[in-house]
């Protein structure tokens, strides 16, 4: 089976952070069927008291430019806001 990479290894890429509202700027270092390992180029990432030099992101969340990654992050926020707004609860606390 052929694995199509978003770009060659060691290319500069951008990805929305899975925690917070940040854009990760890094180099694509390795990949498997669904995920890419990106080594951060703008310092270490810190989340929940841990420091990360690299992060795994879904392959479809890897972009060649910062504006593409920012647009994906904005779109994800919009989808999340729509889901929260449409969360209708019945009297008694039960969800529909």
JORA-V947506 format. One record per residue. N is the residue number from 1. RES is the residue in three letters. SS is DSSP state (A for helix, B for strand, O for the rest). NEAR is the number of other ideal C-beta (glycine too) atoms within 12 Angstrom. Layout:
# JORA-V947506
N:RES:SS:NEAR / N:RES:SS:NEAR
This chain:
# JORA-V947506
1:UNK:O:4 / 2:UNK:O:5 / 3:UNK:O:13 / 4:UNK:O:13 / 5:UNK:O:22 / 6:UNK:O:27 / 7:UNK:O:23 / 8:UNK:O:15 / 9:UNK:O:17 / 10:UNK:O:16 / 11:UNK:O:23 / 12:UNK:B:26 / 13:UNK:B:37 / 14:UNK:B:34 / 15:UNK:B:42 / 16:UNK:B:32 / 17:UNK:O:28 / 18:UNK:O:23 / 19:UNK:O:16 / 20:UNK:O:15 / 21:UNK:O:16 / 22:UNK:O:23 / 23:UNK:B:33 / 24:UNK:B:41 / 25:UNK:B:28 / 26:UNK:B:36 / 27:UNK:B:26 / 28:UNK:B:33 / 29:UNK:B:27 / 30:UNK:B:19 / 31:UNK:B:24 / 32:UNK:O:14 / 33:UNK:O:12 / 34:UNK:O:14 / 35:UNK:B:24 / 36:UNK:B:35 / 37:UNK:B:28 / 38:UNK:B:41 / 39:UNK:B:28 / 40:UNK:B:30 / 41:UNK:O:24 / 42:UNK:O:19 / 43:UNK:O:14 / 44:UNK:O:16 / 45:UNK:B:29 / 46:UNK:B:16 / 47:UNK:B:16 / 48:UNK:O:10 / 49:UNK:O:7 / 50:UNK:B:11 / 51:UNK:B:13 / 52:UNK:B:23 / 53:UNK:O:19 / 54:UNK:B:23 / 55:UNK:B:37 / 56:UNK:B:26 / 57:UNK:B:37 / 58:UNK:B:22 / 59:UNK:A:24 / 60:UNK:A:17 / 61:UNK:A:28 / 62:UNK:O:36 / 63:UNK:B:32 / 64:UNK:O:19 / 65:UNK:O:19 / 66:UNK:A:22 / 67:UNK:A:13 / 68:UNK:A:21 / 69:UNK:A:31 / 70:UNK:A:22 / 71:UNK:A:18 / 72:UNK:A:29 / 73:UNK:A:28 / 74:UNK:A:17 / 75:UNK:A:17 / 76:UNK:A:23 / 77:UNK:A:17 / 78:UNK:A:14 / 79:UNK:A:14 / 80:UNK:A:16 / 81:UNK:A:13 / 82:UNK:A:12 / 83:UNK:A:12 / 84:UNK:A:12 / 85:UNK:A:10 / 86:UNK:O:12 / 87:UNK:O:12 / 88:UNK:O:12 / 89:UNK:B:11 / 90:UNK:O:9 / 91:UNK:O:8 / 92:UNK:O:7 / 93:UNK:O:8 / 94:UNK:O:8 / 95:UNK:B:10 / 96:UNK:O:10
